[in-house]
Amino acid sequence: MPNMSFRKNKMPVQEPSLRSKNFDEVALGYTLEQAVDEAGRCLNCKNKPCVSMCPVAIDIPGFIAKIREKKFKEAYEIIRQNSSLPAVCGRVCPQEVQCESRCVRGIKGEPVAIGFLERFVADWCDENLKQVEKVVEKTGRKVAIVGSGPAGLSCAGDLAKRGHEVTIFEALHAPGGVLTYGIPEFRLPKKIVEKEMENLKKLGVEVKTNVVVGCSVTVDELFSQGFEAIFISSGAGLPRFMNIPGENLNGVYSANEFLTRINLMKAYKPDSQTPIKRVKRVAVVGGGNVAMDAARAAKRLGARDVYVIYRRSENEMPARKEEIQHAKEEGIIFKTLCNPTRIHGDSLNFVDKIICSRMQLKEPDESGRRRPVEKKGSEFEICVDCVIISIGTSPNPLIRRSTPDLEANSCGGLVVDPQTGLTSKKAVYAGGDVVTGAATVILAMGAGKNAARAIDKYLAELG
């Protein structure tokens, strides 16, 4: 008999008063009993509406049915058929607007906790099973992957499983892309990313760090080194700024720099080589997941007052509802319908306040959200000693500048065939944020999988 409870099993979490002072993972994971009970809520629908909203088309009812039977290894094998990063996706994917949004149980209650169950399966298998990758016959074909974020890892894994010789080129000193430098430890422990990298290496994937493609080596030079196809997945790491007075003051960070120092360089540790100055009052400008990560990380660094300043209302915030709720529980102060107009500094050019205007929402703009308009004479100030700008990123132009025959759109993203990821240059494919701009991990993985299929077909046709 199905479990007909209208409510999903709640995810156990650290208490807000404790977690806001450490970088340990907030969500503690389902127990075995919770996972089996939650799996019982799935109706195993014949037409599988949840699968239609999964960018990598995981057989969701299939793996949940195995959890219900306590066959966790079989559940993991079903997920791994389509996803190379289940432990990652179970933690950071926005299931509420993807698979769970189509769950039939969500019509008269809460949807099945698909993401929580995916995480449980991945964690259970990591703790209880020794993974042994199947040995596949080698094809002798060489493929270069530029960037080791989710798109690159997904593409590399699929190509290696097809027997191709794959080399990943990563610009930073540690692989993982945004999974390593962007998402904080309290949402995605780095040991999980390291485990996924080890799994790839077991498949024969080589990883070369500290290689900046477009500078250390060009795309054309990679071809001259014997690579027959290239997948560009260098992400969108170029931060955007508001271009308001005071953005060059000491104490103003892009969210990318702030989070990279914390996540990749461990700035929160006492012996860090790249520490972040301890501050007491922080303003984070933006309303996405990155803004929530920056605000919550600032709180953990000891800031007393952390403000999230967003020009629309909370309903328009692009961040996940769960992340907003967690931020509120941790004491983050939300200043919605507010927009910074300038940042003020003291006599030493350090930030001492941010000046904002109150906003009101008018008719929707091209994004479909209501357009914010400034209320005249509504300026006010907030005393802060640090400002973090988190209003989006765009692809770094380095690869495009060194490879002029790569076509890009007006936003700097590479132009590709939507089905295959093929760029304007022969045998060069691209996917993930370098094409779409900043998006989700699972969408990037889907692009990597599509490109892997296309590259495999292309290599087969070479004879």
LUMMAR-486367 format. One record per residue (C-alpha): x, y, z; residue number from 1. Coordinates in pm, whole numbers, always signed. Example, Ala and Ser with C-alpha at 12.3 -4.5 7.8 and 13.67 -1.06 7.14 Angstrom:
<recs>
@u=+1230 | v=-450 | w=+780 | k=1 .
@u=+1367 | v=-106 | w=+714 | k=2 .
</recs>
This chain:
<recs>
@u=+0 | v=+0 | w=+0 | k=1 .
@u=+128 | v=+348 | w=-87 | k=2 .
@u=+201 | v=+592 | w=+189 | k=3 .
@u=-77 | v=+848 | w=+135 | k=4 .
@u=+58 | v=+1113 | w=+370 | k=5 .
@u=+13 | v=+1465 | w=+227 | k=6 .
@u=+347 | v=+1573 | w=+375 | k=7 .
@u=+693 | v=+1461 | w=+274 | k=8 .
@u=+938 | v=+1342 | w=+537 | k=9 .
@u=+1124 | v=+1646 | w=+664 | k=10 .
@u=+1496 | v=+1662 | w=+606 | k=11 .
@u=+1689 | v=+1658 | w=+936 | k=12 .
@u=+1909 | v=+1969 | w=+962 | k=13 .
@u=+2151 | v=+2133 | w=+1203 | k=14 .
@u=+1989 | v=+2379 | w=+1440 | k=15 .
@u=+2016 | v=+2735 | w=+1299 | k=16 .
@u=+2193 | v=+2869 | w=+1608 | k=17 .
@u=+2466 | v=+2607 | w=+1563 | k=18 .
@u=+2501 | v=+2591 | w=+1187 | k=19 .
@u=+2534 | v=+2967 | w=+1145 | k=20 .
@u=+2866 | v=+2937 | w=+1326 | k=21 .
@u=+3019 | v=+2650 | w=+1129 | k=22 .
@u=+3074 | v=+2536 | w=+770 | k=23 .
@u=+2948 | v=+2180 | w=+825 | k=24 .
@u=+2669 | v=+2059 | w=+598 | k=25 .
@u=+2330 | v=+2197 | w=+701 | k=26 .
@u=+2115 | v=+1907 | w=+580 | k=27 .
@u=+2197 | v=+1583 | w=+762 | k=28 .
@u=+2030 | v=+1338 | w=+522 | k=29 .
@u=+1744 | v=+1091 | w=+555 | k=30 .
@u=+1773 | v=+787 | w=+778 | k=31 .
@u=+1707 | v=+452 | w=+613 | k=32 .
@u=+1362 | v=+443 | w=+772 | k=33 .
@u=+1276 | v=+793 | w=+647 | k=34 .
@u=+1392 | v=+709 | w=+295 | k=35 .
@u=+1186 | v=+391 | w=+273 | k=36 .
@u=+882 | v=+569 | w=+417 | k=37 .
@u=+917 | v=+858 | w=+171 | k=38 .
@u=+964 | v=+619 | w=-120 | k=39 .
@u=+630 | v=+468 | w=-25 | k=40 .
@u=+461 | v=+797 | w=-118 | k=41 .
@u=+548 | v=+748 | w=-487 | k=42 .
@u=+251 | v=+621 | w=-691 | k=43 .
@u=+476 | v=+485 | w=-969 | k=44 .
@u=+269 | v=+670 | w=-1231 | k=45 .
@u=+244 | v=+497 | w=-1566 | k=46 .
@u=+329 | v=+807 | w=-1773 | k=47 .
@u=+608 | v=+924 | w=-1536 | k=48 .
@u=+544 | v=+1301 | w=-1547 | k=49 .
@u=+841 | v=+1368 | w=-1315 | k=50 .
@u=+1086 | v=+1224 | w=-1570 | k=51 .
@u=+974 | v=+1471 | w=-1836 | k=52 .
@u=+1110 | v=+1756 | w=-1623 | k=53 .
@u=+1447 | v=+1594 | w=-1544 | k=54 .
@u=+1718 | v=+1742 | w=-1773 | k=55 .
@u=+1902 | v=+1408 | w=-1777 | k=56 .
@u=+1587 | v=+1188 | w=-1785 | k=57 .
@u=+1653 | v=+973 | w=-1478 | k=58 .
@u=+1401 | v=+690 | w=-1431 | k=59 .
@u=+1269 | v=+846 | w=-1111 | k=60 .
@u=+983 | v=+603 | w=-1032 | k=61 .
@u=+1223 | v=+318 | w=-1109 | k=62 .
@u=+1487 | v=+413 | w=-857 | k=63 .
@u=+1230 | v=+507 | w=-594 | k=64 .
@u=+1065 | v=+166 | w=-630 | k=65 .
@u=+1399 | v=+4 | w=-549 | k=66 .
@u=+1433 | v=+220 | w=-236 | k=67 .
@u=+1091 | v=+101 | w=-125 | k=68 .
@u=+1221 | v=-257 | w=-162 | k=69 .
@u=+1543 | v=-159 | w=+25 | k=70 .
@u=+1745 | v=-245 | w=-285 | k=71 .
@u=+1965 | v=+62 | w=-263 | k=72 .
@u=+2244 | v=-65 | w=-489 | k=73 .
@u=+1992 | v=-127 | w=-768 | k=74 .
@u=+1844 | v=+220 | w=-708 | k=75 .
@u=+2190 | v=+373 | w=-745 | k=76 .
@u=+2256 | v=+181 | w=-1066 | k=77 .
@u=+1933 | v=+318 | w=-1216 | k=78 .
@u=+2032 | v=+676 | w=-1131 | k=79 .
@u=+2387 | v=+628 | w=-1263 | k=80 .
@u=+2255 | v=+523 | w=-1601 | k=81 .
@u=+2172 | v=+889 | w=-1665 | k=82 .
@u=+2351 | v=+1091 | w=-1397 | k=83 .
@u=+2721 | v=+1089 | w=-1319 | k=84 .
@u=+2682 | v=+1314 | w=-1011 | k=85 .
@u=+2389 | v=+1185 | w=-800 | k=86 .
@u=+2533 | v=+1294 | w=-463 | k=87 .
@u=+2579 | v=+1645 | w=-604 | k=88 .
@u=+2241 | v=+1671 | w=-775 | k=89 .
@u=+2058 | v=+1536 | w=-472 | k=90 .
@u=+2192 | v=+1835 | w=-279 | k=91 .
@u=+2194 | v=+2135 | w=-512 | k=92 .
@u=+1946 | v=+2075 | w=-795 | k=93 .
@u=+1622 | v=+2280 | w=-786 | k=94 .
@u=+1393 | v=+1976 | w=-784 | k=95 .
@u=+1100 | v=+2195 | w=-681 | k=96 .
@u=+1088 | v=+2354 | w=-1028 | k=97 .
@u=+1193 | v=+2041 | w=-1216 | k=98 .
@u=+1098 | v=+1681 | w=-1138 | k=99 .
@u=+902 | v=+1752 | w=-819 | k=100 .
@u=+695 | v=+2021 | w=-993 | k=101 .
@u=+526 | v=+1747 | w=-1200 | k=102 .
@u=+480 | v=+1496 | w=-918 | k=103 .
@u=+114 | v=+1389 | w=-896 | k=104 .
@u=+136 | v=+1383 | w=-516 | k=105 .
@u=+195 | v=+1759 | w=-530 | k=106 .
@u=-158 | v=+1825 | w=-656 | k=107 .
@u=-321 | v=+1775 | w=-315 | k=108 .
@u=-18 | v=+1792 | w=-90 | k=109 .
@u=+359 | v=+1795 | w=-106 | k=110 .
@u=+540 | v=+1616 | w=-389 | k=111 .
@u=+758 | v=+1315 | w=-324 | k=112 .
@u=+1100 | v=+1433 | w=-199 | k=113 .
@u=+1283 | v=+1312 | w=-510 | k=114 .
@u=+1599 | v=+1512 | w=-441 | k=115 .
@u=+1625 | v=+1391 | w=-81 | k=116 .
@u=+1587 | v=+1031 | w=-200 | k=117 .
@u=+1852 | v=+1071 | w=-470 | k=118 .
@u=+2091 | v=+1206 | w=-208 | k=119 .
@u=+2011 | v=+918 | w=+28 | k=120 .
@u=+2087 | v=+656 | w=-236 | k=121 .
@u=+2416 | v=+819 | w=-336 | k=122 .
@u=+2531 | v=+860 | w=+23 | k=123 .
@u=+2427 | v=+506 | w=+122 | k=124 .
@u=+2622 | v=+355 | w=-167 | k=125 .
@u=+2927 | v=+569 | w=-93 | k=126 .
@u=+2928 | v=+446 | w=+267 | k=127 .
@u=+2841 | v=+81 | w=+204 | k=128 .
@u=+2970 | v=-19 | w=-140 | k=129 .
@u=+3303 | v=-13 | w=-316 | k=130 .
@u=+3246 | v=+116 | w=-666 | k=131 .
@u=+3422 | v=-72 | w=-943 | k=132 .
@u=+3400 | v=+85 | w=-1287 | k=133 .
@u=+3362 | v=-154 | w=-1579 | k=134 .
@u=+3663 | v=-184 | w=-1808 | k=135 .
@u=+3567 | v=-82 | w=-2161 | k=136 .
@u=+3748 | v=-138 | w=-2488 | k=137 .
@u=+3952 | v=+167 | w=-2586 | k=138 .
@u=+3884 | v=+339 | w=-2917 | k=139 .
@u=+4211 | v=+531 | w=-2940 | k=140 .
@u=+4023 | v=+859 | w=-2996 | k=141 .
@u=+4135 | v=+1164 | w=-2798 | k=142 .
@u=+3894 | v=+1429 | w=-2665 | k=143 .
@u=+3979 | v=+1745 | w=-2472 | k=144 .
@u=+3739 | v=+1888 | w=-2214 | k=145 .
@u=+3790 | v=+2254 | w=-2122 | k=146 .
@u=+3670 | v=+2309 | w=-1766 | k=147 .
@u=+3590 | v=+2061 | w=-1490 | k=148 .
@u=+3250 | v=+2189 | w=-1379 | k=149 .
@u=+2931 | v=+1980 | w=-1401 | k=150 .
@u=+2903 | v=+2003 | w=-1782 | k=151 .
@u=+3264 | v=+1899 | w=-1832 | k=152 .
@u=+3247 | v=+1617 | w=-1577 | k=153 .
@u=+2927 | v=+1480 | w=-1727 | k=154 .
@u=+3068 | v=+1488 | w=-2080 | k=155 .
@u=+3401 | v=+1340 | w=-1972 | k=156 .
@u=+3236 | v=+1053 | w=-1786 | k=157 .
@u=+3007 | v=+959 | w=-2073 | k=158 .
@u=+3290 | v=+970 | w=-2328 | k=159 .
@u=+3522 | v=+764 | w=-2107 | k=160 .
@u=+3250 | v=+501 | w=-2068 | k=161 .
@u=+3244 | v=+481 | w=-2448 | k=162 .
@u=+3615 | v=+402 | w=-2453 | k=163 .
@u=+3757 | v=+738 | w=-2562 | k=164 .
@u=+4075 | v=+889 | w=-2419 | k=165 .
@u=+3962 | v=+1199 | w=-2230 | k=166 .
@u=+4171 | v=+1481 | w=-2083 | k=167 .
@u=+4019 | v=+1760 | w=-1874 | k=168 .
@u=+4194 | v=+2098 | w=-1868 | k=169 .
@u=+4112 | v=+2306 | w=-1560 | k=170 .
@u=+4226 | v=+2666 | w=-1508 | k=171 .
@u=+4229 | v=+2654 | w=-1128 | k=172 .
@u=+4455 | v=+2445 | w=-903 | k=173 .
@u=+4168 | v=+2216 | w=-797 | k=174 .
@u=+3910 | v=+2050 | w=-1025 | k=175 .
@u=+3533 | v=+2068 | w=-990 | k=176 .
@u=+3453 | v=+2411 | w=-1130 | k=177 .
@u=+3161 | v=+2582 | w=-962 | k=178 .
@u=+3108 | v=+2272 | w=-746 | k=179 .
@u=+3445 | v=+2346 | w=-583 | k=180 .
@u=+3483 | v=+2724 | w=-590 | k=181 .
@u=+3121 | v=+2840 | w=-596 | k=182 .
@u=+2897 | v=+2629 | w=-372 | k=183 .
@u=+2983 | v=+2650 | w=+0 | k=184 .
@u=+3084 | v=+2353 | w=+211 | k=185 .
@u=+2765 | v=+2379 | w=+416 | k=186 .
@u=+2559 | v=+2303 | w=+104 | k=187 .
@u=+2797 | v=+2074 | w=-83 | k=188 .
@u=+3087 | v=+1914 | w=+110 | k=189 .
@u=+3400 | v=+1913 | w=-103 | k=190 .
@u=+3471 | v=+1549 | w=-16 | k=191 .
@u=+3175 | v=+1463 | w=-239 | k=192 .
@u=+3325 | v=+1651 | w=-534 | k=193 .
@u=+3662 | v=+1485 | w=-469 | k=194 .
@u=+3492 | v=+1144 | w=-468 | k=195 .
@u=+3331 | v=+1215 | w=-806 | k=196 .
@u=+3670 | v=+1320 | w=-945 | k=197 .
@u=+3820 | v=+991 | w=-823 | k=198 .
@u=+3541 | v=+799 | w=-997 | k=199 .
@u=+3624 | v=+975 | w=-1321 | k=200 .
@u=+3993 | v=+895 | w=-1287 | k=201 .
@u=+3901 | v=+528 | w=-1238 | k=202 .
@u=+3740 | v=+548 | w=-1582 | k=203 .
@u=+4074 | v=+664 | w=-1723 | k=204 .
@u=+4003 | v=+1038 | w=-1741 | k=205 .
@u=+4316 | v=+1252 | w=-1704 | k=206 .
@u=+4285 | v=+1587 | w=-1525 | k=207 .
@u=+4534 | v=+1869 | w=-1583 | k=208 .
@u=+4499 | v=+2168 | w=-1351 | k=209 .
@u=+4650 | v=+2518 | w=-1379 | k=210 .
@u=+4593 | v=+2519 | w=-1755 | k=211 .
@u=+4410 | v=+2827 | w=-1883 | k=212 .
@u=+4281 | v=+2741 | w=-2230 | k=213 .
@u=+4298 | v=+3059 | w=-2434 | k=214 .
@u=+4619 | v=+3161 | w=-2259 | k=215 .
@u=+4836 | v=+2860 | w=-2163 | k=216 .
@u=+4718 | v=+2680 | w=-2476 | k=217 .
@u=+4468 | v=+2764 | w=-2749 | k=218 .
@u=+4190 | v=+2551 | w=-2897 | k=219 .
@u=+4383 | v=+2516 | w=-3223 | k=220 .
@u=+4694 | v=+2407 | w=-3033 | k=221 .
@u=+4491 | v=+2133 | w=-2864 | k=222 .
@u=+4399 | v=+2000 | w=-3208 | k=223 .
@u=+4767 | v=+2007 | w=-3307 | k=224 .
@u=+4841 | v=+1794 | w=-2998 | k=225 .
@u=+4626 | v=+1515 | w=-3137 | k=226 .
@u=+4285 | v=+1583 | w=-2986 | k=227 .
@u=+4014 | v=+1507 | w=-3243 | k=228 .
@u=+3724 | v=+1682 | w=-3067 | k=229 .
@u=+3696 | v=+1946 | w=-2796 | k=230 .
@u=+3417 | v=+2022 | w=-2550 | k=231 .
@u=+3424 | v=+2373 | w=-2400 | k=232 .
@u=+3261 | v=+2395 | w=-2057 | k=233 .
@u=+3450 | v=+2684 | w=-1903 | k=234 .
@u=+3143 | v=+2821 | w=-1724 | k=235 .
@u=+3042 | v=+3179 | w=-1657 | k=236 .
@u=+3296 | v=+3315 | w=-1414 | k=237 .
@u=+3311 | v=+3680 | w=-1518 | k=238 .
@u=+3123 | v=+3882 | w=-1253 | k=239 .
@u=+2888 | v=+4166 | w=-1337 | k=240 .
@u=+2880 | v=+4491 | w=-1142 | k=241 .
@u=+2620 | v=+4764 | w=-1101 | k=242 .
@u=+2846 | v=+5049 | w=-1219 | k=243 .
@u=+2749 | v=+5270 | w=-927 | k=244 .
@u=+2982 | v=+5507 | w=-740 | k=245 .
@u=+3195 | v=+5336 | w=-477 | k=246 .
@u=+3227 | v=+4989 | w=-628 | k=247 .
@u=+3607 | v=+5028 | w=-626 | k=248 .
@u=+3628 | v=+5087 | w=-249 | k=249 .
@u=+3810 | v=+4852 | w=-15 | k=250 .
@u=+3560 | v=+4600 | w=+118 | k=251 .
@u=+3361 | v=+4556 | w=-204 | k=252 .
@u=+3374 | v=+4202 | w=-347 | k=253 .
@u=+3213 | v=+4022 | w=-633 | k=254 .
@u=+3031 | v=+3715 | w=-503 | k=255 .
@u=+3264 | v=+3505 | w=-719 | k=256 .
@u=+3577 | v=+3634 | w=-545 | k=257 .
@u=+3421 | v=+3614 | w=-200 | k=258 .
@u=+3302 | v=+3255 | w=-242 | k=259 .
@u=+3617 | v=+3140 | w=-423 | k=260 .
@u=+3832 | v=+3262 | w=-135 | k=261 .
@u=+3610 | v=+3075 | w=+111 | k=262 .
@u=+3540 | v=+2755 | w=-82 | k=263 .
@u=+3860 | v=+2699 | w=-279 | k=264 .
@u=+4114 | v=+2876 | w=-59 | k=265 .
@u=+3950 | v=+2804 | w=+279 | k=266 .
@u=+3958 | v=+3169 | w=+392 | k=267 .
@u=+3755 | v=+3076 | w=+700 | k=268 .
@u=+4043 | v=+2873 | w=+844 | k=269 .
@u=+4285 | v=+3049 | w=+1083 | k=270 .
@u=+4590 | v=+2946 | w=+877 | k=271 .
@u=+4446 | v=+3049 | w=+537 | k=272 .
@u=+4694 | v=+3204 | w=+294 | k=273 .
@u=+4419 | v=+3426 | w=+149 | k=274 .
@u=+4209 | v=+3532 | w=+447 | k=275 .
@u=+3905 | v=+3758 | w=+423 | k=276 .
@u=+3904 | v=+4053 | w=+660 | k=277 .
@u=+3663 | v=+3985 | w=+944 | k=278 .
@u=+3373 | v=+4228 | w=+920 | k=279 .
@u=+3064 | v=+4291 | w=+1132 | k=280 .
@u=+2810 | v=+4437 | w=+889 | k=281 .
@u=+2768 | v=+4298 | w=+538 | k=282 .
@u=+2538 | v=+4387 | w=+249 | k=283 .
@u=+2483 | v=+4131 | w=-26 | k=284 .
@u=+2326 | v=+4274 | w=-341 | k=285 .
@u=+2116 | v=+4020 | w=-536 | k=286 .
@u=+1847 | v=+3758 | w=-486 | k=287 .
@u=+1976 | v=+3437 | w=-642 | k=288 .
@u=+2127 | v=+3123 | w=-493 | k=289 .
@u=+2475 | v=+3275 | w=-512 | k=290 .
@u=+2357 | v=+3573 | w=-308 | k=291 .
@u=+2215 | v=+3337 | w=-44 | k=292 .
@u=+2544 | v=+3144 | w=-37 | k=293 .
@u=+2744 | v=+3465 | w=+7 | k=294 .
@u=+2517 | v=+3598 | w=+282 | k=295 .
@u=+2517 | v=+3273 | w=+476 | k=296 .
@u=+2894 | v=+3237 | w=+437 | k=297 .
@u=+2944 | v=+3592 | w=+568 | k=298 .
@u=+2736 | v=+3503 | w=+873 | k=299 .
@u=+2958 | v=+3203 | w=+936 | k=300 .
@u=+3267 | v=+3423 | w=+916 | k=301 .
@u=+3136 | v=+3609 | w=+1219 | k=302 .
@u=+2939 | v=+3901 | w=+1072 | k=303 .
@u=+2683 | v=+4031 | w=+1319 | k=304 .
@u=+2442 | v=+4186 | w=+1067 | k=305 .
@u=+2405 | v=+4049 | w=+714 | k=306 .
@u=+2161 | v=+4214 | w=+474 | k=307 .
@u=+2032 | v=+4079 | w=+143 | k=308 .
@u=+1935 | v=+4375 | w=-74 | k=309 .
@u=+1707 | v=+4290 | w=-365 | k=310 .
@u=+1523 | v=+4530 | w=-594 | k=311 .
@u=+1211 | v=+4316 | w=-639 | k=312 .
@u=+991 | v=+4142 | w=-382 | k=313 .
@u=+1068 | v=+3805 | w=-225 | k=314 .
@u=+819 | v=+3639 | w=-463 | k=315 .
@u=+1041 | v=+3733 | w=-756 | k=316 .
@u=+1363 | v=+3609 | w=-598 | k=317 .
@u=+1529 | v=+3347 | w=-820 | k=318 .
@u=+1690 | v=+3169 | w=-522 | k=319 .
@u=+1547 | v=+2836 | w=-409 | k=320 .
@u=+1278 | v=+2872 | w=-144 | k=321 .
@u=+1470 | v=+2631 | w=+78 | k=322 .
@u=+1781 | v=+2851 | w=+63 | k=323 .
@u=+1581 | v=+3164 | w=+145 | k=324 .
@u=+1418 | v=+2988 | w=+440 | k=325 .
@u=+1753 | v=+2861 | w=+569 | k=326 .
@u=+1899 | v=+3212 | w=+539 | k=327 .
@u=+1614 | v=+3361 | w=+739 | k=328 .
@u=+1650 | v=+3095 | w=+1008 | k=329 .
@u=+2018 | v=+3187 | w=+1036 | k=330 .
@u=+1939 | v=+3553 | w=+1098 | k=331 .
@u=+1997 | v=+3703 | w=+754 | k=332 .
@u=+1803 | v=+4031 | w=+717 | k=333 .
@u=+1613 | v=+4074 | w=+390 | k=334 .
@u=+1576 | v=+4422 | w=+240 | k=335 .
@u=+1348 | v=+4363 | w=-58 | k=336 .
@u=+1216 | v=+4630 | w=-294 | k=337 .
@u=+1542 | v=+4816 | w=-238 | k=338 .
@u=+1818 | v=+4900 | w=-485 | k=339 .
@u=+2168 | v=+5039 | w=-413 | k=340 .
@u=+2250 | v=+5373 | w=-574 | k=341 .
@u=+2602 | v=+5423 | w=-435 | k=342 .
@u=+2853 | v=+5290 | w=-184 | k=343 .
@u=+3012 | v=+5537 | w=+56 | k=344 .
@u=+3364 | v=+5512 | w=+196 | k=345 .
@u=+3555 | v=+5657 | w=+489 | k=346 .
@u=+3872 | v=+5866 | w=+475 | k=347 .
@u=+4081 | v=+5552 | w=+414 | k=348 .
@u=+3861 | v=+5437 | w=+123 | k=349 .
@u=+3704 | v=+5155 | w=+321 | k=350 .
@u=+3329 | v=+5092 | w=+289 | k=351 .
@u=+3126 | v=+5247 | w=+570 | k=352 .
@u=+2773 | v=+5256 | w=+429 | k=353 .
@u=+2555 | v=+5167 | w=+132 | k=354 .
@u=+2287 | v=+5406 | w=+6 | k=355 .
@u=+1969 | v=+5254 | w=-138 | k=356 .
@u=+1640 | v=+5366 | w=-289 | k=357 .
@u=+1306 | v=+5200 | w=-225 | k=358 .
@u=+1141 | v=+5044 | w=-528 | k=359 .
@u=+791 | v=+4966 | w=-649 | k=360 .
@u=+690 | v=+4704 | w=-905 | k=361 .
@u=+525 | v=+4795 | w=-1233 | k=362 .
@u=+428 | v=+4590 | w=-1540 | k=363 .
@u=+642 | v=+4282 | w=-1628 | k=364 .
@u=+964 | v=+4333 | w=-1826 | k=365 .
@u=+1124 | v=+4101 | w=-2085 | k=366 .
@u=+1212 | v=+3850 | w=-1809 | k=367 .
@u=+843 | v=+3811 | w=-1724 | k=368 .
@u=+892 | v=+3957 | w=-1378 | k=369 .
@u=+744 | v=+4288 | w=-1271 | k=370 .
@u=+972 | v=+4580 | w=-1349 | k=371 .
@u=+1116 | v=+4763 | w=-1044 | k=372 .
@u=+1090 | v=+5144 | w=-1052 | k=373 .
@u=+1253 | v=+5378 | w=-802 | k=374 .
@u=+1036 | v=+5574 | w=-562 | k=375 .
@u=+1150 | v=+5934 | w=-576 | k=376 .
@u=+1289 | v=+6077 | w=-254 | k=377 .
@u=+1305 | v=+5737 | w=-85 | k=378 .
@u=+1680 | v=+5706 | w=-31 | k=379 .
@u=+1810 | v=+5559 | w=+293 | k=380 .
@u=+2143 | v=+5424 | w=+413 | k=381 .
@u=+2267 | v=+5111 | w=+586 | k=382 .
@u=+2593 | v=+5117 | w=+780 | k=383 .
@u=+2812 | v=+4830 | w=+655 | k=384 .
@u=+3182 | v=+4756 | w=+624 | k=385 .
@u=+3155 | v=+4505 | w=+339 | k=386 .
@u=+2949 | v=+4489 | w=+19 | k=387 .
@u=+2920 | v=+4174 | w=-194 | k=388 .
@u=+2782 | v=+4217 | w=-547 | k=389 .
@u=+2587 | v=+3913 | w=-666 | k=390 .
@u=+2388 | v=+4022 | w=-971 | k=391 .
@u=+2504 | v=+3759 | w=-1216 | k=392 .
@u=+2799 | v=+3647 | w=-1424 | k=393 .
@u=+2885 | v=+3604 | w=-1790 | k=394 .
@u=+3124 | v=+3374 | w=-1979 | k=395 .
@u=+3490 | v=+3473 | w=-1969 | k=396 .
@u=+3587 | v=+3599 | w=-2318 | k=397 .
@u=+3940 | v=+3453 | w=-2310 | k=398 .
@u=+3865 | v=+3144 | w=-2523 | k=399 .
@u=+3661 | v=+3342 | w=-2776 | k=400 .
@u=+3935 | v=+3603 | w=-2817 | k=401 .
@u=+4196 | v=+3335 | w=-2882 | k=402 .
@u=+3965 | v=+3147 | w=-3120 | k=403 .
@u=+3800 | v=+3410 | w=-3344 | k=404 .
@u=+3602 | v=+3156 | w=-3550 | k=405 .
@u=+3391 | v=+3069 | w=-3243 | k=406 .
@u=+3061 | v=+3253 | w=-3277 | k=407 .
@u=+2915 | v=+3417 | w=-2965 | k=408 .
@u=+2588 | v=+3592 | w=-2888 | k=409 .
@u=+2540 | v=+3944 | w=-2753 | k=410 .
@u=+2575 | v=+3819 | w=-2394 | k=411 .
@u=+2908 | v=+3651 | w=-2463 | k=412 .
@u=+2777 | v=+3295 | w=-2466 | k=413 .
@u=+2897 | v=+3056 | w=-2735 | k=414 .
@u=+2642 | v=+2985 | w=-3008 | k=415 .
@u=+2576 | v=+2613 | w=-3044 | k=416 .
@u=+2338 | v=+2368 | w=-3205 | k=417 .
@u=+2080 | v=+2307 | w=-2928 | k=418 .
@u=+2068 | v=+1932 | w=-2993 | k=419 .
@u=+2438 | v=+1851 | w=-3023 | k=420 .
@u=+2625 | v=+2144 | w=-2867 | k=421 .
@u=+2830 | v=+2189 | w=-3187 | k=422 .
@u=+2977 | v=+2539 | w=-3217 | k=423 .
@u=+3058 | v=+2732 | w=-3533 | k=424 .
@u=+3399 | v=+2561 | w=-3540 | k=425 .
@u=+3435 | v=+2204 | w=-3667 | k=426 .
@u=+3473 | v=+1939 | w=-3395 | k=427 .
@u=+3438 | v=+2198 | w=-3119 | k=428 .
@u=+3137 | v=+2154 | w=-2891 | k=429 .
@u=+3025 | v=+2358 | w=-2592 | k=430 .
@u=+2770 | v=+2339 | w=-2312 | k=431 .
@u=+2674 | v=+2460 | w=-1969 | k=432 .
@u=+2707 | v=+2816 | w=-1845 | k=433 .
@u=+2952 | v=+2913 | w=-2122 | k=434 .
@u=+2651 | v=+2881 | w=-2355 | k=435 .
@u=+2349 | v=+2965 | w=-2139 | k=436 .
@u=+2500 | v=+3199 | w=-1883 | k=437 .
@u=+2472 | v=+3108 | w=-1515 | k=438 .
@u=+2218 | v=+2826 | w=-1477 | k=439 .
@u=+2177 | v=+2506 | w=-1275 | k=440 .
@u=+2409 | v=+2210 | w=-1223 | k=441 .
@u=+2165 | v=+1962 | w=-1374 | k=442 .
@u=+2109 | v=+2171 | w=-1689 | k=443 .
@u=+2484 | v=+2186 | w=-1739 | k=444 .
@u=+2505 | v=+1810 | w=-1692 | k=445 .
@u=+2232 | v=+1761 | w=-1952 | k=446 .
@u=+2430 | v=+1971 | w=-2199 | k=447 .
@u=+2739 | v=+1764 | w=-2127 | k=448 .
@u=+2553 | v=+1440 | w=-2192 | k=449 .
@u=+2408 | v=+1569 | w=-2520 | k=450 .
@u=+2750 | v=+1679 | w=-2638 | k=451 .
@u=+2904 | v=+1344 | w=-2542 | k=452 .
@u=+2654 | v=+1162 | w=-2764 | k=453 .
@u=+2726 | v=+1399 | w=-3052 | k=454 .
@u=+3104 | v=+1374 | w=-3008 | k=455 .
@u=+3088 | v=+994 | w=-2994 | k=456 .
@u=+2889 | v=+993 | w=-3319 | k=457 .
@u=+3133 | v=+1236 | w=-3482 | k=458 .
@u=+3435 | v=+1023 | w=-3384 | k=459 .
@u=+3266 | v=+707 | w=-3515 | k=460 .
@u=+3210 | v=+878 | w=-3850 | k=461 .
@u=+3580 | v=+960 | w=-3881 | k=462 .
@u=+3636 | v=+589 | w=-3939 | k=463 .
</recs>
